[in-house]
Amino acid sequence: MSIGPPQKSKLVTLVTHMRTLRLCAIIVLGIALGYLVSDAAEGKRPPCCEKAAKQGHSCDHKCCIEAAKQGKNCEKCGGKN
């Protein structure tokens, strides 16, 4: 006969830990997804356009030139002249 509060079963403790672990995983995945979305929304230029900009001229890829004439981003490499 024990005196005091009843002990939690091991199953209740396991379920509590699993809920905490699941919540942590959801938070981490949400942060990772937010990071990926923010990078895509930032409009980073592809390496071909970055390299050309560092050299002081615009990218000479046909896809980038055509997109620049139309005032759009290049659909092939995602760049902007």
DAPE-V791031 format. One record per residue. N is the residue number from 1. RES is the residue in one small letter. SS is DSSP state (helix for helix, strand for strand, loop for the rest). PHI is phi as a letter, one per 20 degrees, with the letter a starting at -180 (999 if undefined). PSI is psi in degrees with one decimal (999 if undefined). Layout:
n = [N & N]
res = [RES & RES]
ss = [SS & SS]
phi = [PHI & PHI]
psi = [PSI & PSI]
This chain:
n = [1 & 2 & 3 & 4 & 5 & 6 & 7 & 8 & 9 & 10 & 11 & 12 & 13 & 14 & 15 & 16 & 17 & 18 & 19 & 20 & 21 & 22 & 23 & 24 & 25 & 26 & 27 & 28 & 29 & 30 & 31 & 32 & 33 & 34 & 35 & 36 & 37 & 38 & 39 & 40 & 41 & 42 & 43 & 44 & 45 & 46 & 47 & 48 & 49 & 50 & 51 & 52 & 53 & 54 & 55 & 56 & 57 & 58 & 59 & 60 & 61 & 62 & 63 & 64 & 65 & 66 & 67 & 68 & 69 & 70 & 71 & 72 & 73 & 74 & 75 & 76 & 77 & 78 & 79 & 80 & 81]
res = [m & s & i & g & p & p & q & k & s & k & l & v & t & l & v & t & h & m & r & t & l & r & l & c & a & i & i & v & l & g & i & a & l & g & y & l & v & s & d & a & a & e & g & k & r & p & p & c & c & e & k & a & a & k & q & g & h & s & c & d & h & k & c & c & i & e & a & a & k & q & g & k & n & c & e & k & c & g & g & k & n]
ss = [loop & loop & loop & loop & loop & loop & loop & loop & loop & helix & helix & helix & helix & helix & helix & helix & helix & helix & helix & helix & helix & helix & helix & helix & helix & helix & helix & helix & helix & helix & helix & helix & helix & helix & helix & helix & helix & helix & helix & helix & helix & loop & loop & loop & loop & loop & helix & helix & helix & helix & helix & helix & helix & helix & loop & loop & loop & loop & loop & loop & loop & helix & helix & helix & helix & helix & helix & helix & helix & loop & loop & loop & loop & loop & loop & loop & loop & loop & loop & loop & loop]
phi = [999 & d & d & p & f & f & f & f & f & f & f & f & f & f & f & f & f & f & f & f & f & f & f & f & f & f & f & f & f & f & f & f & f & f & f & f & f & f & f & f & f & f & m & f & e & f & g & f & f & f & f & f & f & f & e & n & b & e & f & d & f & g & f & f & f & f & f & f & f & e & m & d & e & f & f & f & d & m & e & c & f]
psi = [121.0 & 147.8 & 135.6 & -174.6 & 149.8 & 146.9 & 143.0 & 144.5 & 159.7 & -31.2 & -41.9 & -41.7 & -42.2 & -43.9 & -40.5 & -43.9 & -37.8 & -39.0 & -42.0 & -43.4 & -42.2 & -41.7 & -43.3 & -41.6 & -40.5 & -40.8 & -45.0 & -43.9 & -36.9 & -41.7 & -42.8 & -42.6 & -41.5 & -38.9 & -43.6 & -41.5 & -39.3 & -35.3 & -40.6 & -38.8 & -21.5 & -21.5 & 44.5 & 140.0 & 150.5 & 166.6 & -33.2 & -41.9 & -36.7 & -44.6 & -43.7 & -38.9 & -37.3 & -30.1 & -5.0 & 16.9 & 175.6 & 162.4 & 141.0 & 13.1 & 140.9 & -40.7 & -37.8 & -38.0 & -45.6 & -42.3 & -38.4 & -36.3 & -33.8 & -3.3 & 27.0 & 173.1 & 148.5 & 125.5 & -25.5 & -49.9 & -2.9 & 9.1 & 169.1 & 123.6 & 999]
